[in-house]
Amino acid sequence: MTQANVVEQPPLKTNHNIRIVTLTTAERVLCMFGNVTDETEEKKVVGYRMVYPYLLSIGEVNEDGTVPINYSRWCPYSPIEDHRISGEHIISVVYPDNSIIDNYAVRLKEIGLTDEQIFYEEKKDGDSSESTATSE
């Protein structure tokens, strides 16, 4: 019987609104993600926000076997970094890997966001608050 070397991964960071959004165009967008709600008491979700979006792509395999992830602005034609989209254009929304979160957080800090705007404190009882970067 052969045993594989298992490397235990640190727990996935979930105290943020950073997501990889896969669109119907097959684009994978790394962004601060949130809901857009209507103004009624019901706060019905009417769309979604992608704030500071970056298009993700896989680079060429390095000599050491690692595969780099390339980042480029999702919409370089506008200085606006807050995009609204409908749910019809979204295939999936997932948490990114911790290394992607760390890299993206560095980029966000370079444009002036603080840790408090990117990450929020997780409550021990399972209740959590949201980052101010994507709240309405």
C-alpha positions as protocol buffer text, in pm:
chain_id: "A"
residue {
  index: 1
  type: MET
  ca { x: 0 y: 0 z: 0 }
}
residue {
  index: 2
  type: THR
  ca { x: 132 y: 344 z: -94 }
}
residue {
  index: 3
  type: GLN
  ca { x: 77 y: 643 z: 127 }
}
residue {
  index: 4
  type: ALA
  ca { x: 62 y: 991 z: -21 }
}
residue {
  index: 5
  type: ASN
  ca { x: 223 y: 1279 z: 158 }
}
residue {
  index: 6
  type: VAL
  ca { x: -70 y: 1479 z: 289 }
}
residue {
  index: 7
  type: VAL
  ca { x: -5 y: 1842 z: 365 }
}
residue {
  index: 8
  type: GLU
  ca { x: -260 y: 1985 z: 601 }
}
residue {
  index: 9
  type: GLN
  ca { x: -396 y: 2316 z: 476 }
}
residue {
  index: 10
  type: PRO
  ca { x: -473 y: 2601 z: 714 }
}
residue {
  index: 11
  type: PRO
  ca { x: -846 y: 2672 z: 755 }
}
residue {
  index: 12
  type: LEU
  ca { x: -1001 y: 2875 z: 475 }
}
residue {
  index: 13
  type: LYS
  ca { x: -1034 y: 3243 z: 567 }
}
residue {
  index: 14
  type: THR
  ca { x: -1403 y: 3342 z: 558 }
}
residue {
  index: 15
  type: ASN
  ca { x: -1408 y: 3672 z: 750 }
}
residue {
  index: 16
  type: HIS
  ca { x: -1437 y: 3883 z: 436 }
}
residue {
  index: 17
  type: ASN
  ca { x: -1655 y: 3948 z: 130 }
}
residue {
  index: 18
  type: ILE
  ca { x: -1384 y: 3852 z: -120 }
}
residue {
  index: 19
  type: ARG
  ca { x: -1520 y: 3605 z: -374 }
}
residue {
  index: 20
  type: ILE
  ca { x: -1441 y: 3453 z: -710 }
}
residue {
  index: 21
  type: VAL
  ca { x: -1747 y: 3509 z: -927 }
}
residue {
  index: 22
  type: THR
  ca { x: -1778 y: 3290 z: -1236 }
}
residue {
  index: 23
  type: LEU
  ca { x: -1985 y: 3469 z: -1498 }
}
residue {
  index: 24
  type: THR
  ca { x: -2182 y: 3326 z: -1790 }
}
residue {
  index: 25
  type: THR
  ca { x: -1906 y: 3467 z: -2013 }
}
residue {
  index: 26
  type: ALA
  ca { x: -1669 y: 3212 z: -1848 }
}
residue {
  index: 27
  type: GLU
  ca { x: -1477 y: 3497 z: -1683 }
}
residue {
  index: 28
  type: ARG
  ca { x: -1361 y: 3444 z: -1327 }
}
residue {
  index: 29
  type: VAL
  ca { x: -1370 y: 3771 z: -1139 }
}
residue {
  index: 30
  type: LEU
  ca { x: -1201 y: 3825 z: -803 }
}
residue {
  index: 31
  type: CYS
  ca { x: -1382 y: 4101 z: -615 }
}
residue {
  index: 32
  type: MET
  ca { x: -1544 y: 4228 z: -300 }
}
residue {
  index: 33
  type: PHE
  ca { x: -1892 y: 4082 z: -353 }
}
residue {
  index: 34
  type: GLY
  ca { x: -2225 y: 4184 z: -208 }
}
residue {
  index: 35
  type: ASN
  ca { x: -2600 y: 4204 z: -258 }
}
residue {
  index: 36
  type: VAL
  ca { x: -2795 y: 4500 z: -391 }
}
residue {
  index: 37
  type: THR
  ca { x: -3133 y: 4519 z: -215 }
}
residue {
  index: 38
  type: ASP
  ca { x: -3445 y: 4720 z: -283 }
}
residue {
  index: 39
  type: GLU
  ca { x: -3562 y: 4997 z: -52 }
}
residue {
  index: 40
  type: THR
  ca { x: -3858 y: 4805 z: 95 }
}
residue {
  index: 41
  type: GLU
  ca { x: -3874 y: 4661 z: 445 }
}
residue {
  index: 42
  type: GLU
  ca { x: -3828 y: 4314 z: 293 }
}
residue {
  index: 43
  type: LYS
  ca { x: -3484 y: 4412 z: 156 }
}
residue {
  index: 44
  type: LYS
  ca { x: -3533 y: 4185 z: -146 }
}
residue {
  index: 45
  type: VAL
  ca { x: -3211 y: 4112 z: -341 }
}
residue {
  index: 46
  type: VAL
  ca { x: -3239 y: 4279 z: -681 }
}
residue {
  index: 47
  type: GLY
  ca { x: -2881 y: 4238 z: -800 }
}
residue {
  index: 48
  type: TYR
  ca { x: -2519 y: 4203 z: -697 }
}
residue {
  index: 49
  type: ARG
  ca { x: -2213 y: 4426 z: -659 }
}
residue {
  index: 50
  type: MET
  ca { x: -1860 y: 4349 z: -766 }
}
residue {
  index: 51
  type: VAL
  ca { x: -1628 y: 4607 z: -607 }
}
residue {
  index: 52
  type: TYR
  ca { x: -1261 y: 4631 z: -714 }
}
residue {
  index: 53
  type: PRO
  ca { x: -1298 y: 4346 z: -966 }
}
residue {
  index: 54
  type: TYR
  ca { x: -998 y: 4170 z: -1119 }
}
residue {
  index: 55
  type: LEU
  ca { x: -1011 y: 3913 z: -1397 }
}
residue {
  index: 56
  type: LEU
  ca { x: -829 y: 3595 z: -1298 }
}
residue {
  index: 57
  type: SER
  ca { x: -643 y: 3374 z: -1544 }
}
residue {
  index: 58
  type: ILE
  ca { x: -399 y: 3086 z: -1515 }
}
residue {
  index: 59
  type: GLY
  ca { x: -43 y: 3152 z: -1632 }
}
residue {
  index: 60
  type: GLU
  ca { x: 211 y: 2915 z: -1784 }
}
residue {
  index: 61
  type: VAL
  ca { x: 351 y: 2641 z: -1560 }
}
residue {
  index: 62
  type: ASN
  ca { x: 680 y: 2745 z: -1399 }
}
residue {
  index: 63
  type: GLU
  ca { x: 990 y: 2525 z: -1406 }
}
residue {
  index: 64
  type: ASP
  ca { x: 926 y: 2428 z: -1043 }
}
residue {
  index: 65
  type: GLY
  ca { x: 576 y: 2304 z: -1132 }
}
residue {
  index: 66
  type: THR
  ca { x: 386 y: 2593 z: -979 }
}
residue {
  index: 67
  type: VAL
  ca { x: 114 y: 2765 z: -1178 }
}
residue {
  index: 68
  type: PRO
  ca { x: 88 y: 3143 z: -1143 }
}
residue {
  index: 69
  type: ILE
  ca { x: -244 y: 3323 z: -1129 }
}
residue {
  index: 70
  type: ASN
  ca { x: -260 y: 3642 z: -1334 }
}
residue {
  index: 71
  type: TYR
  ca { x: -466 y: 3944 z: -1226 }
}
residue {
  index: 72
  type: SER
  ca { x: -591 y: 4218 z: -1458 }
}
residue {
  index: 73
  type: ARG
  ca { x: -857 y: 4485 z: -1413 }
}
residue {
  index: 74
  type: TRP
  ca { x: -1194 y: 4345 z: -1513 }
}
residue {
  index: 75
  type: CYS
  ca { x: -1311 y: 4672 z: -1671 }
}
residue {
  index: 76
  type: PRO
  ca { x: -1009 y: 4887 z: -1762 }
}
residue {
  index: 77
  type: TYR
  ca { x: -1232 y: 5124 z: -1963 }
}
residue {
  index: 78
  type: SER
  ca { x: -1379 y: 5300 z: -1661 }
}
residue {
  index: 79
  type: PRO
  ca { x: -1234 y: 5445 z: -1341 }
}
residue {
  index: 80
  type: ILE
  ca { x: -1543 y: 5319 z: -1155 }
}
residue {
  index: 81
  type: GLU
  ca { x: -1462 y: 5016 z: -941 }
}
residue {
  index: 82
  type: ASP
  ca { x: -1819 y: 4937 z: -830 }
}
residue {
  index: 83
  type: HIS
  ca { x: -2009 y: 4726 z: -1083 }
}
residue {
  index: 84
  type: ARG
  ca { x: -2371 y: 4613 z: -1054 }
}
residue {
  index: 85
  type: ILE
  ca { x: -2483 y: 4291 z: -1224 }
}
residue {
  index: 86
  type: SER
  ca { x: -2791 y: 4074 z: -1223 }
}
residue {
  index: 87
  type: GLY
  ca { x: -2798 y: 3717 z: -1099 }
}
residue {
  index: 88
  type: GLU
  ca { x: -2868 y: 3600 z: -1455 }
}
residue {
  index: 89
  type: HIS
  ca { x: -2502 y: 3662 z: -1539 }
}
residue {
  index: 90
  type: ILE
  ca { x: -2359 y: 3461 z: -1248 }
}
residue {
  index: 91
  type: ILE
  ca { x: -2282 y: 3090 z: -1259 }
}
residue {
  index: 92
  type: SER
  ca { x: -2117 y: 3057 z: -918 }
}
residue {
  index: 93
  type: VAL
  ca { x: -1970 y: 3252 z: -627 }
}
residue {
  index: 94
  type: VAL
  ca { x: -1699 y: 3091 z: -412 }
}
residue {
  index: 95
  type: TYR
  ca { x: -1439 y: 3177 z: -150 }
}
residue {
  index: 96
  type: PRO
  ca { x: -1089 y: 3201 z: -298 }
}
residue {
  index: 97
  type: ASP
  ca { x: -784 y: 3017 z: -169 }
}
residue {
  index: 98
  type: ASN
  ca { x: -605 y: 3184 z: 124 }
}
residue {
  index: 99
  type: SER
  ca { x: -304 y: 3280 z: -89 }
}
residue {
  index: 100
  type: ILE
  ca { x: -534 y: 3457 z: -338 }
}
residue {
  index: 101
  type: ILE
  ca { x: -705 y: 3639 z: -49 }
}
residue {
  index: 102
  type: ASP
  ca { x: -369 y: 3754 z: 88 }
}
residue {
  index: 103
  type: ASN
  ca { x: -249 y: 3874 z: -254 }
}
residue {
  index: 104
  type: TYR
  ca { x: -577 y: 4057 z: -324 }
}
residue {
  index: 105
  type: ALA
  ca { x: -575 y: 4220 z: 21 }
}
residue {
  index: 106
  type: VAL
  ca { x: -229 y: 4362 z: -56 }
}
residue {
  index: 107
  type: ARG
  ca { x: -367 y: 4509 z: -381 }
}
residue {
  index: 108
  type: LEU
  ca { x: -665 y: 4659 z: -197 }
}
residue {
  index: 109
  type: LYS
  ca { x: -437 y: 4815 z: 65 }
}
residue {
  index: 110
  type: GLU
  ca { x: -227 y: 4969 z: -215 }
}
residue {
  index: 111
  type: ILE
  ca { x: -537 y: 5158 z: -334 }
}
residue {
  index: 112
  type: GLY
  ca { x: -618 y: 5280 z: 17 }
}
residue {
  index: 113
  type: LEU
  ca { x: -843 y: 5024 z: 186 }
}
residue {
  index: 114
  type: THR
  ca { x: -773 y: 4925 z: 545 }
}
residue {
  index: 115
  type: ASP
  ca { x: -783 y: 4581 z: 707 }
}
residue {
  index: 116
  type: GLU
  ca { x: -1110 y: 4685 z: 876 }
}
residue {
  index: 117
  type: GLN
  ca { x: -1266 y: 4754 z: 534 }
}
residue {
  index: 118
  type: ILE
  ca { x: -1149 y: 4421 z: 390 }
}
residue {
  index: 119
  type: PHE
  ca { x: -1188 y: 4184 z: 686 }
}
residue {
  index: 120
  type: TYR
  ca { x: -1441 y: 4165 z: 967 }
}
residue {
  index: 121
  type: GLU
  ca { x: -1424 y: 3994 z: 1302 }
}
residue {
  index: 122
  type: GLU
  ca { x: -1589 y: 3654 z: 1309 }
}
residue {
  index: 123
  type: LYS
  ca { x: -1821 y: 3598 z: 1602 }
}
residue {
  index: 124
  type: LYS
  ca { x: -1776 y: 3281 z: 1804 }
}
residue {
  index: 125
  type: ASP
  ca { x: -2150 y: 3203 z: 1795 }
}
residue {
  index: 126
  type: GLY
  ca { x: -2158 y: 3186 z: 1413 }
}
residue {
  index: 127
  type: ASP
  ca { x: -2302 y: 3536 z: 1369 }
}
residue {
  index: 128
  type: SER
  ca { x: -2081 y: 3770 z: 1169 }
}
residue {
  index: 129
  type: SER
  ca { x: -2093 y: 4127 z: 1055 }
}
residue {
  index: 130
  type: GLU
  ca { x: -2005 y: 4246 z: 705 }
}
residue {
  index: 131
  type: SER
  ca { x: -1714 y: 4448 z: 579 }
}
residue {
  index: 132
  type: THR
  ca { x: -1803 y: 4809 z: 504 }
}
residue {
  index: 133
  type: ALA
  ca { x: -1654 y: 4787 z: 156 }
}
residue {
  index: 134
  type: THR
  ca { x: -1960 y: 4610 z: 12 }
}
residue {
  index: 135
  type: SER
  ca { x: -2242 y: 4708 z: 244 }
}
residue {
  index: 136
  type: GLU
  ca { x: -2517 y: 4935 z: 113 }
}
